[in-house]
């Protein structure tokens, strides 16, 4: 019985050691990223190729998700406003919801599942098959070529995809409102953007940039330092998605609190 407290303290101490070691590894990873970001050579071609992989190849899924989001949110909001005879406020409500929250958040969650898992699995498999080690032997900087380019691509493309998601979501909402209330295109968008301010657009852009950086950084970190073996590839892909989504929601809460304080 007397041996239990020391054992418990040992396990707690061990978990704290692992936690602080992980935090140090993350700090070292980010510090190396910013160091490599501003030092030549610059892999412009690889950045453009990764932007194509992240942005263009995500368009079908983003289009379908954004359109469905606009239609469903409009359908769910109409009964509540109809009780007060305020269905004319639907464009304002939809615009506020999509621009302030749904467009960057939905885009980031979809990208975390698609892009983040792809990055984690790709770099994890390269680590398992020792391709990263081979690049180091051949006098190539694998960190700059594999990690920096992917983080830059997600940081650049997630805001673009979020803007596109907002447009598609608004079009889905317009089609639903036009079918039900016969509202014209000009009337819909005139009413939609009456309540949108520069702060709303700026905060959504900042969130999208943070989300994109988070997805790229987490996916690259989990894949680049994945454990050896095929099991490590699956764990890297899964951890990239779960960790990215958790951090995205955390960043969403923080940015909303800051923006609310600025209003």
SVG drawing of the C-alpha trace seen along z (x, -y; Angstrom):
<svg xmlns="http://www.w3.org/2000/svg" viewBox="-45 -48 70 50">
<polyline fill="none" stroke="black" stroke-width="0.4" points="0.0,0.0 2.9,-2.4 4.4,-1.9 1.4,-3.3 2.0,-7.1 5.7,-7.0 4.5,-5.0 1.8,-7.5 4.3,-10.4 6.6,-8.6 4.0,-8.3 2.9,-11.9 6.5,-13.0 7.0,-10.9 3.9,-12.4 5.1,-15.9 8.5,-15.1 6.8,-13.8 4.6,-17.0 7.5,-19.4 9.6,-17.4 6.7,-17.6 6.4,-21.4 10.2,-21.8 10.0,-19.8 7.1,-21.9 9.1,-25.1 12.2,-23.8 10.1,-22.8 8.5,-26.2 11.8,-28.0 13.4,-26.0 10.5,-26.8 10.9,-30.5 14.6,-30.3 14.4,-28.2 11.6,-30.4 13.8,-33.5 17.0,-31.7 17.8,-30.8 17.3,-28.8 13.6,-29.5 11.5,-26.6 9.0,-28.7 8.1,-25.9 7.4,-23.4 5.3,-26.1 3.2,-26.6 2.8,-22.8 1.7,-22.4 -0.8,-25.3 -2.2,-23.4 -2.5,-20.3 -4.1,-22.1 -6.3,-24.5 -7.4,-23.2 -7.8,-19.6 -10.0,-20.6 -12.4,-22.6 -15.0,-19.9 -15.3,-19.0 -15.3,-22.6 -17.9,-23.5 -20.3,-20.8 -19.8,-21.5 -20.1,-25.3 -23.3,-25.0 -24.9,-22.6 -24.0,-24.7 -25.7,-27.8 -28.9,-25.8 -29.2,-24.0 -28.5,-27.0 -31.1,-29.0 -33.7,-26.2 -33.0,-25.9 -33.1,-29.7 -36.4,-30.4 -38.9,-28.9 -37.4,-30.9 -37.6,-34.2 -41.0,-33.3 -42.5,-33.2 -41.7,-36.9 -42.6,-37.8 -38.9,-38.7 -38.1,-36.4 -36.8,-39.5 -33.9,-39.5 -32.7,-36.1 -30.0,-37.5 -28.5,-39.6 -28.5,-36.6 -27.0,-34.3 -24.3,-36.8 -23.3,-37.4 -23.1,-33.7 -21.2,-32.7 -18.7,-35.7 -18.0,-35.8 -17.8,-32.1 -19.0,-29.4 -16.8,-30.1 -13.4,-30.0 -14.4,-27.3 -16.0,-24.9 -13.1,-25.3 -10.6,-24.7 -12.3,-21.6 -12.7,-20.1 -9.0,-21.0 -7.9,-19.4 -9.5,-16.2 -8.4,-16.1 -5.1,-18.1 -3.9,-17.6 -4.2,-13.8 -2.6,-13.8 0.4,-15.8 0.8,-13.6 0.6,-10.3 2.8,-11.5 5.6,-12.8 5.2,-9.8 5.6,-7.3 8.7,-9.2 10.1,-9.0 9.4,-5.3 10.9,-4.5 14.0,-6.7 13.4,-9.1 14.0,-12.0 17.4,-10.6 18.2,-10.1 17.5,-13.7 19.8,-14.8 22.6,-12.6 22.1,-14.1 22.8,-17.6 19.2,-18.6 17.5,-20.4 14.4,-18.1 12.9,-20.4 12.8,-23.4 11.6,-21.3 9.0,-19.2 7.9,-21.2 8.3,-24.9 6.6,-24.6 3.6,-22.8 3.0,-25.1 3.3,-28.1 0.8,-26.5 -1.8,-25.8 -1.3,-29.3 -1.9,-30.9 -4.7,-28.7 -7.0,-28.3 -8.0,-32.0 -8.6,-31.7 -10.7,-28.6 -12.6,-30.3 -13.5,-33.2 -14.7,-30.7 -16.7,-28.8 -18.4,-32.0 -19.3,-32.8 -20.7,-29.3 -22.5,-29.3 -24.2,-32.7 -25.2,-31.4 -26.8,-28.3 -28.7,-30.5 -29.8,-32.8 -31.1,-29.9 -33.2,-28.7 -34.5,-32.2 -35.2,-33.0 -37.2,-29.7 -39.3,-30.4 -39.6,-34.2 -38.9,-35.1 -36.2,-37.5 -34.1,-39.0 -30.3,-38.6 -29.6,-42.4 -32.1,-42.6 -30.6,-39.5 -27.0,-40.7 -27.9,-44.3 -29.6,-43.1 -26.9,-40.5 -24.0,-43.0 -25.8,-45.7 -24.6,-44.2 -21.1,-43.2 -18.3,-45.5 -14.6,-45.6 -13.9,-44.1 -15.9,-41.0 -14.0,-40.5 -10.6,-41.2 -11.3,-38.8 -12.4,-36.1 -9.2,-36.6 -7.0,-36.4 -8.8,-33.2 -8.4,-31.6 -4.6,-32.4 -4.2,-31.0 -6.2,-27.9 -4.1,-27.3 -0.9,-27.7 -2.1,-25.3 -3.2,-22.6 0.2,-22.8 2.3,-22.9 0.6,-20.1 0.4,-17.9 4.1,-18.4 5.2,-18.0 3.3,-14.7 4.5,-13.3 8.1,-14.5 8.7,-13.1 6.5,-10.1 7.6,-6.8 9.1,-4.1 6.9,-1.4 3.6,-1.4 1.7,-1.9 3.5,-5.2 2.1,-6.5 -1.5,-5.8 -0.9,-7.4 0.7,-10.5 -2.3,-10.9 -4.8,-10.5 -2.9,-12.7 -2.6,-15.4 -6.4,-15.5 -7.4,-15.3 -4.8,-17.9 -5.5,-20.3 -9.3,-20.3 -8.7,-20.8 -6.4,-23.7 -8.8,-25.2 -11.6,-25.3 -9.3,-26.7 -8.1,-29.5 -11.7,-30.2 -12.6,-30.8 -9.6,-33.1 -10.2,-35.2 -13.9,-35.6 -13.0,-36.8 -10.5,-39.4 -12.9,-40.6 -15.8,-40.9 -13.5,-43.1 -12.8,-45.3 -16.4,-45.9"/>
</svg>
